[in-house]
Amino acid sequence: MENSQVDVMNSSNQNSLINPLVDHELALRDYTQWRKSLVEEEIMTLEATLQLTEQALTAAYRTLLVMRYRQFNSQQLLDAIDEQAITWSVELPHEYQQGAICY
C-alpha cells in the first residue's frame, strides 16, 4: 500500500517538473537538433521534418520531450534539471520570506 502512495505522489510531482525541462530545451531553439531527435526516434523522416514550419516543428519536438520525460521518475527528472542547470524563481509573500531564508 505504501509503495502505491509513493507512486501517486511521484506522478503528481512529475508533471510540475516536466514543464521547466521542456521549456528550457525549447528556449534553445536548436531546430537542427530537434529534427535529428525526431528522426532518431523514428517519429518522422528527415524530409518530413524539413517540410515543417518552425511552429509545427516546435509542437512535434515539445510532444517528443513530454512523452520522453513522462517515462522518468521524479528523481530522474530532478537529475535532468540539475544536469541542465535549470533554475526558476519563486515569488513568496513578504511575511514568508524570512522563514524561507532560515529554512
C-alpha positions in Angstrom: 0.0 0.0 0.0 2.8 2.4 0.9 4.5 1.9 -2.5 1.3 2.8 -4.4 1.1 6.1 -2.4 4.6 6.9 -3.3 3.9 6.3 -7.0 0.9 8.6 -6.9 2.9 11.3 -5.3 5.7 10.9 -7.8 3.1 11.1 -10.6 1.7 14.4 -9.4 5.1 15.9 -8.8 6.3 14.6 -12.2 4.0 17.0 -14.2 5.3 20.1 -12.4 8.9 19.0 -13.1 8.4 18.3 -16.8 7.4 21.8 -17.8 10.7 23.5 -16.8 12.7 20.9 -18.6 10.6 21.2 -21.8 10.6 25.0 -21.7 14.3 25.1 -21.2 15.0 22.9 -24.2 12.6 24.7 -26.4 14.1 28.1 -25.5 17.4 26.9 -27.1 15.7 26.8 -30.5 18.1 24.2 -31.9 16.0 23.3 -34.9 18.7 21.1 -36.4 18.9 19.0 -33.1 15.2 18.8 -32.9 14.9 17.4 -36.4 17.7 14.9 -35.6 15.9 13.8 -32.5 12.6 13.3 -34.3 14.4 11.2 -37.0 16.4 9.2 -34.5 13.3 8.4 -32.5 11.8 7.2 -35.8 8.9 9.6 -35.4 9.4 11.3 -38.8 11.7 11.1 -41.8 14.3 13.9 -42.3 12.4 15.0 -45.4 9.2 15.3 -43.4 10.9 17.4 -40.7 12.4 19.7 -43.3 8.9 20.5 -44.6 7.6 21.5 -41.1 7.2 25.2 -40.3 9.0 26.3 -37.1 5.7 26.3 -35.3 4.9 22.7 -36.3 8.5 21.6 -35.6 8.3 23.1 -32.1 5.0 21.3 -31.5 6.4 18.0 -32.6 9.5 18.4 -30.5 7.5 19.5 -27.5 5.4 16.4 -27.8 8.5 14.2 -28.0 10.1 15.8 -24.9 6.9 15.5 -22.9 6.5 11.8 -23.8 10.2 11.2 -23.1 10.1 12.9 -19.7 6.9 11.1 -18.7 8.9 7.9 -18.7 11.1 9.3 -16.0 10.5 9.0 -12.3 10.7 12.2 -10.1 14.4 11.6 -9.2 15.4 11.2 -12.8 13.6 14.4 -13.6 15.4 16.2 -10.8 18.7 14.9 -12.0 17.9 16.1 -15.6 17.1 19.5 -14.2 20.4 19.6 -12.3 22.4 18.4 -15.4 20.9 21.2 -17.4 21.4 23.8 -14.6 17.8 24.9 -14.8 16.6 27.4 -12.2 13.4 29.3 -11.8 12.3 32.0 -9.3 9.6 31.5 -6.7 7.6 34.5 -5.5 7.0 34.3 -1.8 4.8 36.8 0.1 6.8 39.1 2.3 5.7 37.5 5.5 7.1 34.1 4.4 10.4 35.3 3.0 12.3 35.3 6.4 11.1 31.8 7.2 12.2 30.6 3.8 15.6 32.1 4.2 16.1 30.5 7.6 14.9 27.1 6.2 
